[in-house]
């Protein structure tokens, strides 16, 4: 059976899909297809009826079409999805027990996220098309070795934009209680059914020990500490002192519990990071290493200006508290804030702080969160390690 066909309309502004981007918005097509097509495979053609690939379709979403194949006529079925999952897993290092196995459009599976936590997989179905094939997806994943459970973590609000409900379940039907997992040599107690994201910030797992390596003998501040990933690795590496702060009292309690479990000494406090910096603004040289890993300040371009102001103010305040020779490890996970913008913001912050700053490193997201040249949205995590005079 042939796929339904969706046609681009002639637009004054050239749609990005013509240059290889995998997304089409509702305003870029001639006519929306019937609701009965939602969640199915649809062929895309340009205004001259030239083929542009096959994608999943949903008229309820602003993103009505998401490409999963460059050829037209490809089915969205159990066989196609299983093949894509197998290819995605094959691209990853099989020895990694904690990491991302499937990442949505970056693996040509729009709306499917699969994270591995040792013997547990956490699966997110973020699009209607993926949700419809979830039983087949789970069957495919169950063929992976050394698995005890698969959690269907479908509680992300973005599902509502696809007309889907929110729910969390397990393949076995049993509850999955919080338990200890050893990630990069540190044990963390994780809730895989109710914690943030899929349970842990796996995209920063390589950064935690890397920054910890810089911490020996230094007075460390881990701002936005969450589970204490940076703080604990700094303590393990021989930091002189470690202060971890987060606005979430639950996160702070988790960081304390994780420190106790690992026999590490940190101080963890519940505090708003901006307020903390304001309260200590006169204490120059208070820390030798400051880590800034905030939640996203901008999830869309409409919030970009405010986000840039926020990042500048945050990094300016941190630079003022750094000792001479101190290091600032600073990150953004706001996708619209590209590397050039972030670097410009940091340069402005350094100027206003009257500090000369040298770039020591430019960390990026790990290889299991692949960045596609034709899909800029696949790159979202950017960082700089800076040393101030």
Secondary structure, DSSP 8 states (H G I E B T S, - for coil): ---EEEEB---SS--GGGGT-SEEEGGGBSS---GGGTTSEEEEE-TT--EEEEEEE-TTSSEEEEEEESSTT---SHHHHHHHHHHHHHHS-TT-SEEEEEEGGGGT-TTEEEEEETTEEEEEE-SHHHHHTHHHHHHHHTTSSS--EEEEEE--GGGGGGT---EEEESSSS----EEEEETTEEEEE-TTTSSTTSS-GGGHHHHHHHHTT-TT-EEEEES-TTTHHHHHHHHTT-SEEEEEES-HHHHHHHHHHHHHTT---EEEE--HHHHHHHTTT-TT-EEEEEEE---S-SSGGGHHHHHHHHHHHHHHHHHHEEEEEEEEEEE--TTS-HHHHHHHHHHHHHHTT--EEEEE--B--TTS--BTTBGGG---EEEEEEE-
